[in-house]
Amino acid sequence: MPRYFIEFSYDGSNYHGLQKQPNLLTVQETIETNMNKYLRVICSLTLAGRTDTGVHARQMFAHFDIDIDFEQGQFCKSMNKMLPKDIAIESISLVTDDSHARFDASSRTYEYFINLKKNPFNYRFSYYLKHDLDIKKMNKSCIRLINHLDFKCFSKSNTDVKTYNCDISYAKWDFLDDGIKFKITANRFLRNMVRSIVGTMIEIGSLKISDTDFQKILDSRDRSEAGLSVPSSGLFLTNVTYPQKFIKTWKK
């Protein structure tokens, strides 16, 4: 059957995560329900990954297989009329039959936003801290993330994974007008990994732990040694990359 990739974005505030769960409202279920109504057949999405309750995505992908003809150029417009305001289909592409939204992704990028000035219009999409942070010290410890491989210390407990290894290629804090932003890119991420990294780095920026302490946490492989997970509201999946060779057509 022909295989299609869809690119979509969402505000995760009102959902119990991306991945479908019994008796809970999720982004996947919402898209599938409306997609099945539009296409008039039952099909399911294979996601590029997962995001937890309250986490947002500026770019996420999924694939589905379907053996009926439909107007690819009209798909995004029609779906966006049906979907709620907090989910948008950005594009659809016909891909090679062996393309996989999850396994073919070569990198994923997350960004976490912290406000250092109270902003009543941004509380849904950032974490408000009442004190300044030492960004220089936090960025020094980012180098340790890039040079490390096993991130069990930042993984949610009792997670069923074969490996805790992640290849982080980029990690950096930057100043914004009213706060700071953490950007991190890797081939894969563990559950709760980014939020626990940010929570631990806030302790570095608050001068509660040192860069040496941070390395000890990494080496411990013990989640209880790391800092608390920051709220999900400030976390965005911003980019997922794929080899371009398997894309046949691309429609906005």
Backbone as numpy.savetxt, mean C-alpha at the origin, in Angstrom:
# Nx Ny Nz CAx CAy CAz Cx Cy Cz
-8.72 -17.83 -21.48 -9.57 -16.63 -21.48 -8.69 -15.39 -21.48
-9.16 -14.32 -22.12 -8.41 -13.05 -22.06 -8.27 -12.57 -20.62
-7.11 -11.98 -20.33 -6.84 -11.46 -18.98 -6.68 -9.95 -19.05
-7.29 -9.27 -18.07 -7.25 -7.81 -18.00 -6.68 -7.36 -16.65
-5.90 -6.31 -16.72 -5.46 -5.61 -15.51 -6.35 -4.37 -15.34
-6.76 -4.08 -14.10 -7.36 -2.79 -13.81 -6.47 -2.04 -12.81
-6.37 -0.76 -13.02 -5.66 0.14 -12.10 -6.72 0.94 -11.37
-6.64 1.01 -10.04 -7.65 1.74 -9.29 -7.05 2.42 -8.08
-7.82 3.35 -7.51 -7.40 4.10 -6.32 -8.57 4.16 -5.36
-8.26 4.40 -4.09 -9.34 4.45 -3.10 -8.91 5.14 -1.81
-9.89 5.72 -1.18 -9.79 6.24 0.19 -10.26 5.10 1.09
-9.36 4.55 1.88 -9.67 3.37 2.67 -10.38 3.63 3.98
-10.75 4.87 4.26 -11.30 5.23 5.58 -12.54 4.42 5.95
-13.38 4.12 4.99 -14.66 3.48 5.28 -14.66 1.96 5.06
-13.47 1.39 4.83 -13.41 -0.03 4.48 -12.53 -0.82 5.45
-12.87 -2.10 5.58 -12.08 -3.01 6.40 -10.96 -3.62 5.55
-10.18 -2.75 4.93 -9.08 -3.18 4.12 -9.46 -3.41 2.67
-8.47 -3.80 1.89 -8.67 -4.06 0.46 -9.25 -5.45 0.21
-8.65 -6.46 0.83 -8.99 -7.84 0.53 -10.35 -8.25 1.09
-11.10 -9.00 0.30 -12.44 -9.44 0.68 -12.41 -10.28 1.95
-13.36 -9.99 2.86 -13.49 -10.70 4.12 -14.97 -10.97 4.40
-15.29 -12.10 5.04 -16.69 -12.41 5.33 -17.36 -11.36 6.21
-18.53 -10.91 5.80 -19.38 -10.02 6.59 -18.76 -8.65 6.89
-17.76 -8.24 6.09 -17.14 -6.95 6.28 -17.08 -6.21 4.94
-17.25 -4.90 4.98 -17.19 -4.09 3.77 -15.73 -3.85 3.39
-15.34 -4.29 2.20 -13.97 -4.12 1.71 -13.97 -3.49 0.32
-12.82 -3.00 -0.08 -12.69 -2.39 -1.40 -12.88 -3.44 -2.49
-12.26 -4.61 -2.32 -12.38 -5.66 -3.33 -13.83 -6.07 -3.56
-14.56 -6.31 -2.48 -15.96 -6.72 -2.61 -16.78 -5.64 -3.32
-16.52 -4.39 -2.99 -17.27 -3.29 -3.60 -17.02 -3.21 -5.10
-15.75 -3.37 -5.51 -15.45 -3.34 -6.95 -16.04 -4.55 -7.65
-15.87 -5.73 -7.07 -16.37 -6.95 -7.71 -17.89 -6.92 -7.88
-18.60 -6.47 -6.85 -20.06 -6.41 -6.92 -20.53 -5.54 -8.07
-19.92 -4.37 -8.21 -20.32 -3.46 -9.29 -19.82 -3.92 -10.65
-18.66 -4.53 -10.69 -18.12 -5.04 -11.94 -18.98 -6.18 -12.48
-19.43 -7.06 -11.59 -20.29 -8.17 -12.02 -21.64 -7.67 -12.53
-22.14 -6.58 -11.93 -23.38 -5.99 -12.43 -23.19 -5.41 -13.82
-22.06 -4.73 -14.01 -21.79 -4.08 -15.29 -21.55 -5.11 -16.40
-20.73 -6.12 -16.11 -20.38 -7.12 -17.12 -21.43 -8.22 -17.25
-22.30 -8.33 -16.24 -23.37 -9.33 -16.20 -22.84 -10.76 -16.20
-21.66 -10.93 -15.62 -21.10 -12.26 -15.37 -20.38 -12.21 -14.03
-20.16 -13.36 -13.44 -19.43 -13.43 -12.17 -17.95 -13.60 -12.46
-17.14 -12.65 -12.00 -15.69 -12.78 -12.11 -15.06 -12.21 -10.85
-13.89 -12.69 -10.52 -13.23 -12.27 -9.29 -11.88 -11.63 -9.59
-11.46 -10.76 -8.71 -10.21 -10.03 -8.86 -9.07 -10.75 -8.14
-7.93 -10.79 -8.77 -6.69 -11.20 -8.11 -5.88 -9.95 -7.86
-5.66 -9.63 -6.60 -5.08 -8.34 -6.21 -3.56 -8.34 -6.29
-3.00 -7.15 -6.48 -1.55 -6.99 -6.48 -0.97 -7.10 -5.08
-1.80 -6.94 -4.08 -1.36 -7.02 -2.69 -2.56 -6.80 -1.79
-2.29 -6.35 -0.58 -3.38 -6.07 0.33 -3.02 -4.83 1.15
-4.04 -4.09 1.55 -3.85 -2.99 2.50 -4.83 -3.20 3.64
-4.42 -2.81 4.83 -5.23 -3.03 6.02 -6.33 -1.98 6.15
-7.16 -2.18 7.16 -8.26 -1.26 7.44 -7.77 0.18 7.54
-8.40 1.07 6.79 -8.10 2.49 6.88 -6.94 2.96 6.03
-6.20 2.04 5.39 -5.07 2.42 4.54 -5.60 2.80 3.15
-4.95 3.76 2.51 -5.39 4.28 1.22 -4.46 3.81 0.10
-4.92 3.97 -1.13 -4.07 3.66 -2.29 -4.30 4.68 -3.39
-3.22 5.29 -3.84 -3.29 6.15 -5.02 -3.13 5.31 -6.28
-2.50 4.14 -6.12 -2.39 3.23 -7.26 -2.37 1.79 -6.75
-3.33 1.01 -7.22 -3.39 -0.42 -6.94 -3.81 -1.13 -8.21
-3.42 -2.38 -8.35 -3.77 -3.16 -9.54 -4.41 -4.48 -9.14
-5.17 -5.03 -10.07 -5.73 -6.37 -9.93 -5.96 -6.92 -11.33
-6.04 -8.24 -11.45 -6.37 -8.80 -12.75 -7.60 -9.70 -12.65
-8.27 -9.87 -13.78 -9.41 -10.78 -13.87 -9.47 -11.39 -15.26
-10.06 -12.57 -15.35 -10.23 -13.27 -16.62 -11.71 -13.28 -17.00
-11.98 -13.07 -18.27 -13.37 -13.04 -18.72 -13.44 -13.48 -20.19
-14.46 -14.24 -20.53 -14.54 -14.79 -21.89 -15.67 -14.18 -22.71
-16.07 -12.94 -22.35 -17.09 -12.25 -23.12 -16.50 -10.97 -23.70
-17.11 -10.50 -24.78 -16.69 -9.24 -25.36 -17.33 -8.08 -24.60
-16.56 -7.03 -24.34 -17.11 -5.82 -23.73 -16.32 -4.63 -24.24
-16.91 -3.45 -24.14 -16.29 -2.23 -24.63 -15.23 -1.76 -23.64
-13.99 -2.08 -23.93 -12.89 -1.75 -23.01 -12.78 -0.24 -22.80
-13.01 0.52 -23.85 -12.89 1.98 -23.75 -13.96 2.61 -22.88
-15.09 1.92 -22.67 -16.19 2.45 -21.88 -16.15 1.94 -20.45
-15.32 0.95 -20.18 -15.32 0.26 -18.89 -15.10 1.22 -17.72
-14.05 2.03 -17.78 -13.71 2.91 -16.66 -14.82 3.93 -16.38
-15.35 4.54 -17.44 -16.40 5.55 -17.26 -17.65 4.94 -16.63
-18.03 3.78 -17.12 -19.24 3.13 -16.60 -19.07 2.67 -15.17
-17.91 2.08 -14.89 -17.66 1.61 -13.53 -17.62 2.76 -12.53
-17.02 3.87 -12.93 -16.92 5.01 -12.02 -18.27 5.66 -11.73
-19.22 5.50 -12.62 -20.57 5.96 -12.35 -21.26 5.08 -11.31
-20.88 3.81 -11.27 -21.52 2.85 -10.38 -20.87 2.79 -9.01
-19.58 3.00 -8.96 -18.83 2.87 -7.71 -19.07 4.06 -6.77
-18.89 3.87 -5.46 -18.99 5.00 -4.52 -17.88 6.01 -4.77
-18.02 7.19 -4.18 -17.10 8.29 -4.44 -15.68 8.02 -3.98
-15.49 7.08 -3.05 -14.16 6.86 -2.50 -13.38 5.75 -3.20
-13.88 5.26 -4.34 -13.15 4.30 -5.17 -13.22 4.75 -6.62
-12.08 4.70 -7.33 -12.06 5.10 -8.75 -11.27 4.09 -9.56
-11.81 3.71 -10.73 -11.07 2.89 -11.69 -10.30 3.84 -12.59
-8.98 3.70 -12.62 -8.13 4.63 -13.37 -7.89 4.17 -14.81
-7.74 2.86 -15.01 -7.47 2.36 -16.36 -7.71 0.86 -16.40
-7.82 0.33 -17.62 -7.92 -1.11 -17.84 -6.99 -1.48 -18.98
-6.34 -2.62 -18.89 -5.41 -3.04 -19.93 -5.57 -4.52 -20.23
-5.56 -4.86 -21.48 -5.51 -6.26 -21.90 -4.05 -6.70 -21.84
-3.80 -7.80 -21.15 -2.42 -8.26 -20.93 -2.26 -9.68 -21.44
-1.04 -10.16 -21.45 -0.80 -11.54 -21.85 -1.44 -12.49 -20.83
-1.80 -13.67 -21.29 -2.58 -14.59 -20.46 -1.85 -15.05 -19.20
-0.53 -14.99 -19.20 0.23 -15.45 -18.04 0.64 -14.31 -17.11
0.17 -13.11 -17.37 0.48 -11.97 -16.50 -0.24 -12.12 -15.17
0.41 -11.68 -14.09 -0.17 -11.85 -12.76 -0.01 -10.55 -11.96
-1.10 -10.03 -11.45 -1.08 -8.74 -10.76 -0.19 -8.76 -9.53
-0.14 -9.87 -8.84 0.67 -9.95 -7.62 2.11 -10.37 -7.91
2.27 -11.50 -8.60 3.59 -12.09 -8.73 4.49 -11.37 -9.74
3.90 -10.64 -10.68 4.71 -9.93 -11.67 5.09 -8.52 -11.23
4.56 -8.05 -10.13 4.92 -6.71 -9.64 6.38 -6.70 -9.22
7.13 -5.74 -9.73 8.56 -5.69 -9.43 8.88 -4.79 -8.24
8.02 -3.82 -7.94 8.23 -2.98 -6.76 6.92 -2.36 -6.31
6.91 -1.97 -5.05 5.77 -1.29 -4.46 6.30 -0.13 -3.63
5.60 1.00 -3.67 6.02 2.18 -2.92 4.90 2.65 -2.00
5.26 2.90 -0.75 4.33 3.46 0.22 4.82 4.83 0.67
3.87 5.68 1.05 4.20 6.97 1.66 3.36 7.13 2.92
4.02 7.66 3.97 3.30 7.92 5.22 3.43 9.40 5.55
2.29 10.03 5.88 2.23 11.47 6.11 1.99 11.79 7.58
2.83 12.68 8.09 2.71 13.14 9.47 2.54 14.66 9.47
1.50 15.15 10.11 1.30 16.58 10.28 1.91 17.03 11.61
2.69 18.07 11.57 3.26 18.66 12.79 2.51 19.93 13.18
1.52 20.30 12.36 0.63 21.42 12.65 -0.80 20.92 12.51
-1.63 21.16 13.50 -2.99 20.65 13.46 -3.74 21.19 12.25
-4.37 20.27 11.51 -5.09 20.63 10.30 -6.42 19.88 10.28
-7.54 20.56 10.55 -8.83 19.87 10.63 -9.30 19.31 9.29
-8.66 19.72 8.19 -9.07 19.26 6.87 -8.23 18.09 6.36
-7.27 17.65 7.17 -6.36 16.61 6.70 -6.27 15.43 7.65
-7.11 15.40 8.67 -6.97 14.35 9.69 -7.24 12.96 9.15
-8.03 12.86 8.08 -8.33 11.54 7.50 -7.14 10.94 6.77
-6.16 11.78 6.42 -5.09 11.31 5.56 -3.69 11.56 6.13
-3.59 11.76 7.42 -2.28 11.96 8.03 -2.37 11.67 9.53
-1.21 11.63 10.16 -1.10 11.39 11.60 -0.57 12.69 12.23
-1.31 13.22 13.17 -0.94 14.48 13.79 -0.07 14.23 15.02
1.14 14.81 15.00 2.05 14.76 16.14 2.22 16.17 16.70
2.27 16.28 18.01 2.33 17.59 18.64 3.76 18.08 18.88
4.75 17.28 18.49 6.13 17.72 18.72 6.97 17.49 17.47
8.04 18.25 17.32 8.93 18.13 16.16 9.78 16.87 16.26
10.32 16.46 15.12 11.15 15.27 15.05 12.49 15.63 14.40
13.52 14.90 14.78 14.85 15.11 14.20 14.95 14.28 12.91
14.65 14.91 11.79 14.61 14.22 10.50 16.00 13.72 10.10
17.03 14.43 10.47 18.39 14.03 10.12 18.73 12.68 10.73
18.38 12.49 11.98 18.64 11.21 12.65 17.79 10.10 12.04
16.56 10.40 11.70 15.66 9.40 11.10 16.18 8.95 9.74
16.69 9.89 8.95 17.22 9.54 7.64 18.53 8.75 7.74
19.28 8.99 8.78 20.49 8.19 9.00 20.12 6.73 9.20
19.05 6.48 9.94 18.62 5.10 10.18 17.96 4.48 8.94
17.49 5.30 8.02 16.94 4.77 6.77 17.98 3.96 6.01
19.24 4.35 6.14 20.33 3.62 5.46 20.39 2.19 5.97
20.09 2.00 7.24 20.10 0.65 7.81 18.98 -0.20 7.20
17.85 0.42 6.89 16.76 -0.32 6.25 17.19 -0.84 4.89
17.85 0.01 4.11 18.28 -0.36 2.77 19.32 -1.46 2.82
20.15 -1.47 3.85 21.22 -2.46 3.97 20.80 -3.73 4.69
19.54 -3.78 5.12 19.07 -4.96 5.86 18.18 -5.80 4.96
17.91 -7.06 5.38 17.13 -7.97 4.54 15.94 -8.59 5.28
16.15 -9.03 6.52 15.11 -9.72 7.27 14.37 -8.72 8.16
13.05 -8.56 7.93 12.28 -7.55 8.66 11.19 -8.17 9.54
11.51 -9.30 10.14 10.55 -9.95 11.03 10.19 -9.05 12.20
11.11 -8.21 12.64 10.86 -7.34 13.80 9.75 -6.33 13.51
9.46 -6.08 12.24 8.42 -5.13 11.87 7.16 -5.79 11.31
7.10 -7.12 11.38 5.97 -7.85 10.84 4.92 -8.10 11.91
3.66 -8.08 11.50 2.58 -8.42 12.41 2.77 -9.84 12.91
2.53 -10.07 14.19 2.72 -11.38 14.79 1.78 -12.40 14.18
2.22 -13.65 14.17 1.42 -14.78 13.67 1.02 -14.64 12.20
1.90 -14.01 11.44 1.67 -13.89 10.00 2.21 -15.13 9.30
1.41 -15.70 8.42 1.79 -16.92 7.71 2.52 -16.55 6.42
3.84 -16.41 6.52 4.66 -16.11 5.34 5.84 -17.07 5.31
6.35 -17.31 4.10 7.48 -18.23 3.94 8.81 -17.57 4.26
8.86 -16.25 4.07 10.09 -15.52 4.35 9.77 -14.12 4.84
10.65 -13.60 5.68 10.52 -12.22 6.15 11.49 -11.29 5.41
12.10 -11.79 4.36 13.07 -11.00 3.60 12.36 -10.04 2.65
12.81 -8.79 2.66 12.31 -7.75 1.75 13.50 -6.94 1.25
13.53 -6.68 -0.03 14.61 -5.90 -0.62 14.18 -4.44 -0.74
14.59 -3.63 0.23 14.23 -2.21 0.24 15.24 -1.43 -0.60
14.75 -0.73 -1.61 15.63 0.02 -2.52 15.64 1.52 -2.22
14.64 1.99 -1.47 14.56 3.43 -1.18 13.84 3.64 0.13
14.36 4.52 0.97 13.70 4.90 2.23 14.19 6.28 2.63
13.27 7.22 2.76 13.71 8.60 3.05 12.56 9.41 3.64
12.92 10.31 4.56 11.99 11.29 5.13 12.22 12.63 4.46
11.12 13.35 4.16 11.21 14.69 3.57 10.26 15.64 4.29
10.62 16.91 4.29 9.76 17.94 4.87 8.63 18.32 3.91
7.46 18.59 4.47 6.33 19.15 3.75 5.99 20.50 4.38
5.00 21.19 3.84 4.64 22.51 4.36 4.27 22.45 5.84
3.44 21.49 6.21 2.96 21.41 7.58 3.41 20.14 8.30
4.39 19.45 7.73 4.79 18.19 8.37 5.90 17.50 7.63
5.85 16.16 7.65 6.89 15.36 7.02 6.26 14.16 6.32
7.03 13.56 5.41 6.57 12.39 4.66 7.66 11.34 4.63
7.28 10.09 4.86 8.20 8.96 4.73 7.86 8.20 3.46
8.85 7.97 2.61 8.65 7.22 1.36 9.55 6.01 1.37
8.98 4.84 1.04 9.75 3.61 1.06 9.32 2.72 -0.11
10.32 2.15 -0.78 10.09 1.27 -1.93 10.79 -0.06 -1.70
10.11 -1.15 -2.01 10.68 -2.49 -1.87 10.01 -3.44 -2.84
10.61 -4.60 -3.01 9.99 -5.60 -3.88 8.73 -6.19 -3.24
8.67 -6.22 -1.93 7.51 -6.73 -1.20 7.51 -6.14 0.21
6.35 -6.20 0.88 6.23 -5.73 2.25 5.48 -6.77 3.08
5.80 -6.82 4.35 5.10 -7.68 5.29 3.90 -6.94 5.86
2.98 -7.68 6.45 1.80 -7.06 7.05 2.21 -6.12 8.18
1.70 -4.92 8.12 1.93 -3.91 9.16 3.37 -3.36 9.18
4.16 -3.74 8.18 5.59 -3.41 8.19 5.86 -1.92 8.16
5.22 -1.20 7.24 5.52 0.22 7.10 5.09 1.00 8.33
3.93 0.68 8.86 3.42 1.41 10.03 4.29 1.16 11.26
4.85 -0.03 11.40 5.72 -0.29 12.55 7.10 0.32 12.35
7.58 0.39 11.10 8.83 1.10 10.82 8.68 2.58 11.19
7.58 3.19 10.74 7.35 4.60 11.02 7.25 4.84 12.53
6.51 3.97 13.23 6.38 4.12 14.67 7.72 4.05 15.39
8.61 3.17 14.92 9.94 3.04 15.52 10.81 4.23 15.18
10.69 4.73 13.96 11.49 5.88 13.57 11.04 7.17 14.26
9.79 7.23 14.63 9.33 8.37 15.43 10.07 8.39 16.77
10.35 7.22 17.32 11.12 7.15 18.57 12.54 7.65 18.36
13.11 7.39 17.18 14.44 7.92 16.86 14.37 9.44 16.76
13.38 9.93 16.02 13.24 11.38 15.86 12.89 12.11 17.13
12.29 11.38 18.08 11.94 11.96 19.39 13.07 11.79 20.39
14.19 11.22 19.94 15.40 11.01 20.76 15.18 10.02 21.89
14.24 9.11 21.71 13.99 8.07 22.71 14.90 6.87 22.52
15.27 6.60 21.25 16.23 5.54 20.96 17.25 6.08 19.97
18.38 5.40 19.88 19.47 5.84 19.02 19.51 5.03 17.72
20.36 5.45 16.82 20.56 4.71 15.57 21.10 3.32 15.87
21.96 3.21 16.86 22.49 1.90 17.26 21.37 1.01 17.81
20.47 1.60 18.58 19.32 0.84 19.09 18.47 0.32 17.93
18.35 1.13 16.90 17.56 0.73 15.74 18.15 -0.51 15.08
19.47 -0.56 14.97 20.11 -1.75 14.40 19.87 -2.97 15.28
19.89 -2.79 16.58 19.64 -3.90 17.50 18.21 -4.44 17.32
17.27 -3.53 17.07 15.88 -3.94 16.83 15.81 -4.78 15.55
16.48 -4.31 14.50 16.50 -5.06 13.24 17.07 -6.46 13.43
18.15 -6.54 14.17 18.82 -7.83 14.39 18.04 -8.75 15.31
17.16 -8.20 16.14 16.43 -9.00 17.13 15.41 -9.94 16.50
14.84 -9.56 15.35 13.76 -10.30 14.69 12.56 -10.48 15.63
12.41 -9.52 16.55 11.37 -9.61 17.59 10.48 -8.38 17.49
9.19 -8.59 17.16 8.26 -7.47 17.01 8.11 -6.67 18.29
8.24 -7.30 19.44 8.05 -6.60 20.71 9.18 -5.60 20.98
10.30 -5.71 20.27 11.41 -4.79 20.45 11.19 -3.48 19.69
10.36 -3.53 18.65 10.14 -2.34 17.82 9.07 -1.44 18.42
8.90 -0.28 17.82 7.93 0.69 18.32 6.50 0.33 17.95
5.57 1.14 18.43 4.16 0.93 18.15 3.85 1.24 16.69
2.82 0.61 16.16 2.37 0.91 14.81 1.61 2.24 14.81
1.90 3.08 13.85 1.20 4.36 13.74 -0.18 4.13 13.13
-1.10 5.08 13.27 -2.45 4.91 12.72 -2.45 4.71 11.21
-3.43 3.98 10.72 -3.49 3.66 9.29 -3.84 4.86 8.42
-4.44 5.89 8.99 -4.95 7.03 8.21 -3.88 7.72 7.38
-2.63 7.70 7.84 -1.57 8.43 7.14 -0.86 7.63 6.07
-1.26 6.37 5.86 -0.52 5.49 4.96 -1.18 5.36 3.59
-0.38 5.53 2.54 -0.84 5.41 1.16 0.08 4.45 0.39
-0.52 3.53 -0.35 0.22 2.83 -1.40 0.18 3.75 -2.61
1.35 4.16 -3.09 1.38 5.19 -4.13 1.84 4.70 -5.49
2.52 3.55 -5.55 3.02 3.10 -6.84 3.30 1.59 -6.82
2.86 0.92 -7.89 3.18 -0.49 -8.13 3.73 -0.57 -9.54
4.90 -1.16 -9.72 5.53 -1.19 -11.04 5.50 -2.61 -11.62
5.39 -2.66 -12.96 5.35 -3.92 -13.71 6.22 -3.79 -14.95
6.68 -4.93 -15.47 7.31 -4.90 -16.79 6.27 -4.48 -17.83
6.62 -3.60 -18.73 5.66 -3.11 -19.71 5.42 -4.10 -20.85
6.26 -5.11 -20.96 6.20 -5.98 -22.13 4.91 -6.78 -22.24
4.22 -7.03 -21.10 3.03 -7.88 -21.21 1.75 -7.09 -21.47
1.82 -5.79 -21.50 0.62 -4.99 -21.74 0.36 -4.89 -23.24
-0.84 -5.31 -23.65 -1.23 -5.26 -25.07 -1.92 -3.95 -25.42
-2.94 -3.59 -24.64 -3.64 -2.33 -24.86 -3.92 -1.69 -23.52
-4.06 -0.39 -23.51 -4.24 0.36 -22.25 -5.32 1.41 -22.48
-6.37 1.37 -21.67 -7.46 2.32 -21.85 -7.73 3.07 -20.54
-7.84 4.39 -20.66 -8.20 5.23 -19.52 -9.72 5.31 -19.40
